[in-house]
Amino acid sequence: MNHRLIIAPLAEADIKTSFCWYEERSPGLGRDFINRVEAKFAVIAQSPQLFRKRFGPYRLGATERFPYSIYFIWDEAAGIVTVRRVLHFKQDRNAGL
């Protein structure tokens, strides 16, 4: 079952910032980053229960190839997954969750 996926403004900003950073290093790398994030979004929307709670109500899905975590909340009753942040492993997870 695909759940409704909502991307919070902070998560959108995280993705944009990371995309730009990777594109500056190597053209096309930012697009690869976006593709990996979108692939993980698809898995999360399809099966959020695969990801256990890590920090309070937040679940965490790691991207392939890039060292980023997708922090999300799953409202099972409403069938909604809200992505709150997309952070590099070294970033402070408490910043804006």
N, C-alpha and C positions, 0 to 999 in steps of 0.2 A: 504494500500500500504506500503510495506517495503522499507524504504529509505536505501541507502548505509550508513553504520556506520563506521566511522573512529575514532580510539582511538589514541589520541596524545601521544607522548612519556612521557610527564609529567603525564598524566592520568595513563598510564601503571605503571609508577614508584609509583604513589600514591597507586594504587591497590596492588602492590607487597609489599610495606612497611606495609600497613594495614593488609594484609594477614599474614605476618610474625608476626606482633604484636599480632594478635588474636591467632595464632597457638601456640605462646609461652605461652599464658595464659591458653589455653585449647585445646588439640589436637582435630581437627575437626571443631573448631569454625572459623578458617580461611577459610575452605572450605565452611561453611555456609555463611560467608561474601561474598565470590566470587559468590556463587549461587544467593544471593540477588542482587548483583550488575548486574550480567548477566540478571536476570529477569527484572530489571528496564531498562537495555539496550534494551531489546526486546520491551518493551512498548514504549520507546522513538523512536526506529527505526520504529515502526508501526504507531505511532501517535504523532509526535513531537508537533503538534499544540495544544495538551492538556496542554502543559506547557507554561505559559506566559513568556514574556521577563521580566527579573528581574534586570539585571545590563547591560545596553547598549544592545548589541546584544545577551547576554547570557541568556539562559533559564536554569532552575534548576529543577532537579528531585530528590526527596529524596528517599533513600533506605528504605525498610521495615526492622524493627528490629534494624538495626545499624544506628547510628546518622551521616550519610554521605549524602552529596549533590553531585549530578552529574551535572557539569556545561558543557553545550553544546551549539553549534551554529547550527542552521538549515538553510541551503541554500535551500529554497523551489524550486527555479527555477532549480537548478542542482539535486535536490533530494538527497542531502547529509547532514548527521548529523555528526558533528565533536565533539567528547567528548574531552574537553580540560583539565579538572581536576576532580578528585574524592576526595573531602575533607571532613574531620570531621567538624561537625558544628562549633567547636571552632577554626578551622584553619582560617587564614587570606585569604579571597577569592581573594584579590588583588595580592597574590603571584603567579605570573606567568600566570595569565589569559591572 
